[in-house]
């Protein structure tokens, strides 16, 4: 195991453009055919250091993958929230759901949104907006649930047909 590891590591070090002093010394000692006890002790120490370096490289790579995965998950969550916000514009009838293009002038839409953002929050108006918005979301949820149920019913119906066809096929095979 160690000999094979040394061979692989030496090949790796030879491929480096700028090996460290420690790595160059490791190459020199591994190439020596007759090593003294002192040389062997140095080689063992250098091998231990290289193994530690390799473990550290693997740990850094693993940590980088974790950081990348976390950042990717954060980006995915952010993008999902942006898609949901765009979905609200579609529900309000301001953006075409098929093309994603605004149904009104972009400047007009932005101006309306800026006005809404800059306005002093009037609790009565906010409550009315929320009531109207929640009602629209509830309508959508009911229609989506109905569409899902139709899909499930169709899937069960198709499964039933396939099952009866297989049963008929098995019965015919037994009688034949």
TAVENHU-V539915 format. One record per backbone hydrogen bond with DSSP energy under -1.0 kcal/mol. CO is the residue of the C=O (numbers start at 1). NH is the residue of the N-H. E is the energy in kcal/mol with one decimal. If there is no record, write none. Layout:
BEGIN
[[CO & NH & E] [CO & NH & E]]
END
This chain:
BEGIN
[[1 & 5 & -2.6] [2 & 6 & -2.9] [3 & 7 & -2.3] [4 & 8 & -2.4] [5 & 9 & -2.9] [6 & 10 & -3.0] [7 & 11 & -2.1] [8 & 12 & -2.2] [9 & 13 & -2.9] [10 & 14 & -2.5] [11 & 15 & -1.2] [13 & 16 & -1.3] [20 & 24 & -2.6] [21 & 25 & -2.5] [22 & 26 & -2.0] [23 & 27 & -2.1] [24 & 28 & -2.3] [25 & 29 & -2.5] [26 & 30 & -2.2] [27 & 31 & -1.8] [36 & 40 & -2.6] [37 & 41 & -2.1] [38 & 42 & -2.3] [39 & 43 & -2.8] [40 & 44 & -2.7] [41 & 45 & -2.1] [42 & 46 & -2.7] [43 & 47 & -2.7] [44 & 48 & -2.3] [45 & 49 & -2.1] [46 & 50 & -2.6] [47 & 51 & -2.6] [48 & 52 & -2.2] [49 & 53 & -2.4] [50 & 54 & -2.6] [51 & 55 & -2.5] [52 & 56 & -2.4] [53 & 57 & -2.5] [54 & 58 & -2.4] [55 & 59 & -2.5] [56 & 60 & -2.6] [57 & 61 & -2.5] [58 & 62 & -2.5] [59 & 63 & -2.6] [60 & 64 & -2.4] [61 & 65 & -2.2] [62 & 66 & -2.0] [63 & 67 & -2.6] [64 & 68 & -2.7] [65 & 69 & -2.5] [66 & 70 & -2.4] [67 & 71 & -2.6] [68 & 72 & -2.6] [69 & 73 & -2.4] [70 & 74 & -2.4] [71 & 75 & -2.6] [72 & 76 & -2.6] [73 & 77 & -2.5] [74 & 78 & -2.5] [75 & 79 & -3.0] [76 & 80 & -2.3] [77 & 81 & -2.1] [78 & 82 & -2.2] [79 & 83 & -2.5] [80 & 84 & -2.2] [81 & 85 & -2.2] [82 & 86 & -2.3] [83 & 87 & -2.2] [84 & 88 & -1.5] [85 & 89 & -1.4] [86 & 90 & -1.8] [87 & 91 & -2.7] [88 & 92 & -2.1] [89 & 94 & -2.5] [89 & 95 & -1.1] [90 & 93 & -1.4] [94 & 103 & -3.0] [96 & 100 & -2.5] [101 & 96 & -3.0] [105 & 109 & -2.4] [106 & 110 & -2.9] [107 & 111 & -2.7] [108 & 112 & -2.3] [109 & 113 & -2.4] [110 & 114 & -2.9] [111 & 115 & -2.5] [112 & 116 & -2.2] [113 & 117 & -2.4] [114 & 118 & -2.4] [115 & 119 & -1.6] [122 & 126 & -2.7] [123 & 127 & -2.5] [124 & 128 & -2.0] [125 & 129 & -2.7] [126 & 130 & -2.7] [127 & 131 & -2.6] [128 & 132 & -2.5] [129 & 133 & -2.9] [130 & 134 & -3.1] [131 & 135 & -2.0] [132 & 136 & -2.0] [133 & 137 & -2.5] [134 & 138 & -2.5] [135 & 139 & -2.2] [136 & 140 & -2.2] [137 & 141 & -2.4] [138 & 142 & -2.3] [139 & 143 & -2.3] [140 & 144 & -2.7] [141 & 145 & -2.3] [142 & 146 & -2.2] [143 & 147 & -2.2] [144 & 148 & -2.4] [145 & 149 & -2.4] [146 & 150 & -2.2] [147 & 151 & -2.0] [148 & 152 & -2.7] [149 & 153 & -2.9] [150 & 154 & -2.3] [151 & 155 & -2.2] [152 & 156 & -2.6] [153 & 157 & -2.4] [154 & 158 & -2.4] [155 & 159 & -2.4] [156 & 160 & -2.6] [157 & 161 & -2.1] [158 & 162 & -2.4] [159 & 163 & -2.6] [160 & 164 & -2.4] [161 & 165 & -2.3] [162 & 166 & -2.3] [163 & 167 & -2.3] [164 & 168 & -2.6] [165 & 169 & -2.2] [166 & 170 & -2.4] [167 & 171 & -2.4] [168 & 172 & -2.5] [169 & 173 & -2.1] [170 & 174 & -1.9] [171 & 175 & -1.9] [172 & 176 & -1.4]]
END
